[in-house]
Amino acid sequence: MKLGIMQPYFFPYIGYWQLMNTVDKYVIYDDVNFIKQGWINRNRILANGKVQYINLPMLGASSNKLINQVGVNNSPQLLAKIMRTVEMAYSKAPFFNEVYPILEKCIYCSKDNVADYIAESFYLIGEYMGIKTEFIFSSSLQKDCTLRGQEKVLHICDLLHAEEYYNAIGGKELYQSERFSERGIKLNFLRTKEIEYPQFGNEFVPGLSIIDVMMFNSVEKIQKLLTEFEVEYN
């Protein structure tokens, strides 16, 4: 069984979805500390050829709280502002009519905490893109919460009987292959290849939110892009 574990991010870039699509089970790491100024409640889209941030409004955001303890401000006015920003940026994109209603369901899903809220977008967008992976909240697992870092990940791998563990390439320095080998687990790191597609005929801007990918590419093309990665081993 292939396993991935990642914090929930707000409409993350395609590399996140590649990892999610590659594994059999995907743990939404919701009971670790919230990271301010990270990607949990914001991401980047393309507006008039330039990068623009969209931000999910928070209630009580603090690095002293777990992700699932941070609330979402479901003010209709604030959420409508996000949708207007997306509409202004992508109304002329080739797949706007298909994608915009999905984003509306994600933005107006009315979940109260940020982990549940983002998970809803994983379900909706994952279904659109044909991702079949099973999602599990880490908070739902009966585990030793005193563990940290690599040891906590190994513990979750043991609980779920993982034979392979996949992580984004950016975390390569955080893990020791020997510790995984001791448990009979193969450690893999996913590196996204250079991905490029037309963006209104402008110079391509990489690494944007999955929103950008969806607006400019068909489901069939997205499914191909989900395979555009290399696997490295530690």
C-alpha positions in Angstrom: 0.0 0.0 0.0 1.3 3.4 -1.0 0.8 6.2 1.5 1.2 10.0 1.5 0.9 12.5 4.4 0.6 16.2 3.9 -0.9 19.2 5.6 -4.1 20.6 4.0 -3.3 23.5 1.6 -5.7 25.9 0.0 -6.0 24.9 -3.7 -2.4 23.7 -3.8 -0.2 23.5 -6.9 -0.2 20.5 -9.2 2.7 18.7 -7.4 0.5 18.2 -4.4 -2.2 16.6 -6.5 0.4 14.4 -8.2 1.4 13.0 -4.9 -2.2 12.6 -3.9 -3.0 10.7 -7.1 0.0 8.4 -6.8 -0.8 6.9 -3.4 -3.5 4.5 -2.4 -4.3 6.4 0.9 -3.7 10.0 1.6 -3.5 11.3 5.2 -4.7 14.9 5.7 -2.3 16.0 8.4 -4.8 18.1 10.4 -3.5 17.7 14.0 -0.2 19.4 13.6 0.5 23.1 14.3 -1.0 25.7 11.9 1.8 27.6 10.0 1.2 31.3 9.5 2.3 32.8 6.2 2.4 29.3 4.7 0.1 27.7 2.1 -2.7 26.4 4.4 -4.9 29.4 3.8 -3.6 31.1 0.7 -2.3 30.5 -2.8 -1.5 32.2 -6.1 -3.4 32.6 -9.3 -2.8 34.5 -12.5 -4.5 37.9 -13.0 -3.7 40.1 -16.0 -0.5 38.1 -16.6 0.7 38.7 -13.0 0.7 36.6 -9.8 -2.0 37.4 -7.4 -2.7 35.9 -4.0 -6.1 34.6 -2.9 -6.6 34.2 0.9 -9.0 32.2 2.9 -10.2 34.3 5.8 -9.4 32.8 9.1 -10.8 33.0 12.7 -8.3 32.6 15.5 -5.4 31.6 13.3 -2.3 30.9 15.5 0.8 28.8 15.3 0.0 27.7 18.8 -3.1 25.9 17.5 -3.5 22.7 15.5 -4.7 23.1 12.0 -8.1 21.6 12.8 -8.5 24.1 15.7 -8.3 27.1 13.4 -11.7 28.4 12.1 -12.8 29.7 8.8 -14.6 33.0 8.5 -17.6 32.1 6.4 -18.7 35.6 5.8 -20.6 35.6 2.5 -19.0 39.0 1.6 -15.4 37.8 2.1 -16.0 34.5 0.3 -17.7 36.4 -2.6 -14.6 38.5 -2.8 -12.5 35.4 -3.5 -15.0 34.3 -6.2 -15.0 37.8 -7.9 -11.2 37.7 -8.0 -11.2 34.3 -9.6 -13.9 35.3 -12.1 -12.1 38.5 -13.1 -8.9 36.5 -13.6 -10.2 33.6 -15.5 -13.6 34.5 -17.1 -12.1 34.1 -20.6 -10.1 30.9 -19.8 -11.1 28.0 -22.0 -12.5 25.8 -19.1 -14.0 28.6 -17.0 -17.6 27.4 -17.4 -16.8 23.9 -16.2 -14.5 24.8 -13.4 -16.1 27.9 -11.8 -19.2 26.0 -10.4 -16.8 23.5 -8.7 -14.9 26.3 -7.1 -18.1 27.9 -5.9 -19.0 24.6 -4.1 -15.5 24.6 -2.6 -15.6 28.2 -1.4 -19.1 28.1 -0.1 -19.0 24.7 1.5 -19.7 26.2 5.0 -17.2 24.0 6.9 -16.2 25.6 10.2 -12.5 24.6 10.6 -9.8 25.0 8.0 -8.9 21.3 7.8 -12.5 20.2 7.0 -12.9 23.2 4.7 -9.9 22.3 2.6 -10.7 18.6 2.6 -14.0 19.4 1.0 -12.1 21.0 -1.9 -9.9 17.9 -2.2 -13.0 15.7 -2.6 -14.7 18.0 -5.1 -11.6 18.7 -7.2 -10.3 15.2 -6.9 -13.6 13.9 -8.2 -13.4 16.3 -11.2 -9.9 15.2 -12.0 -10.6 11.5 -11.6 -8.5 10.9 -8.4 -9.6 7.7 -6.6 -7.4 8.0 -3.6 -8.8 7.3 -0.1 -8.6 10.3 2.3 -7.9 9.9 6.0 -7.7 12.7 8.6 -4.7 12.1 10.9 -6.8 13.2 13.8 -9.0 10.2 13.3 -6.2 7.8 13.9 -5.6 6.3 17.4 -1.9 7.2 17.6 0.9 8.3 19.9 0.6 12.1 19.7 3.8 12.7 21.7 5.8 11.7 18.6 7.1 14.4 16.3 8.5 14.7 12.8 9.8 11.6 11.1 8.9 9.3 14.0 5.3 10.4 13.9 5.2 9.8 10.1 6.7 6.3 10.7 4.1 5.6 13.3 1.3 6.5 10.9 2.8 4.3 8.3 2.8 1.4 10.7 -0.8 2.1 11.7 -2.0 2.0 8.1 0.3 -0.8 7.1 2.1 1.2 4.4 4.6 -0.6 2.2 5.7 2.6 0.5 5.8 6.2 1.7 5.7 9.1 -0.8 6.7 12.7 0.1 7.3 15.9 -1.8 10.9 16.4 -2.9 11.2 19.4 -0.7 11.1 17.2 2.4 14.0 15.0 1.4 16.3 16.3 4.1 13.8 15.5 6.8 13.7 11.8 6.4 16.3 9.0 6.7 15.8 6.0 4.4 17.4 3.7 7.1 14.6 4.4 9.5 12.0 3.5 6.9 13.9 0.4 5.8 13.9 -0.9 9.4 10.1 -0.9 9.2 10.0 -2.5 5.8 8.8 0.7 4.1 10.2 2.1 0.8 10.8 5.8 1.0 10.0 7.8 -2.2 10.3 11.4 -3.1 8.2 12.9 -5.9 9.7 15.7 -8.0 7.4 17.5 -10.4 8.7 17.8 -13.9 8.7 21.2 -15.7 5.0 21.7 -16.6 3.9 24.3 -19.1 0.6 25.1 -20.8 -0.9 28.1 -22.6 -1.9 31.0 -20.3 -3.7 33.5 -22.5 -0.7 33.6 -24.8 1.5 35.2 -22.1 4.9 34.1 -20.8 4.2 31.0 -18.7 4.1 31.4 -14.9 4.8 28.1 -13.1 3.8 26.8 -9.7 0.4 28.4 -9.5 -2.7 27.1 -7.7 -4.5 24.1 -9.2 -7.2 26.6 -10.1 -4.9 27.8 -12.9 -4.3 24.3 -14.2 -8.0 23.6 -14.3 -8.9 26.8 -16.0 -6.5 26.2 -18.9 -6.6 22.4 -19.4 -9.2 19.7 -20.1 -9.7 16.9 -17.6 -7.9 14.6 -20.0 -4.9 16.9 -20.2 -4.9 17.4 -16.4 -4.8 13.6 -15.9 -1.7 13.5 -18.2 -0.1 16.3 -16.2 -0.7 14.4 -13.0 1.8 11.8 -14.3 4.5 14.4 -15.2 6.8 13.7 -12.3 9.9 11.7 -11.3 10.4 9.5 -8.2 13.7 9.8 -6.3 15.0 7.7 -3.4 17.0 8.8 -0.4 
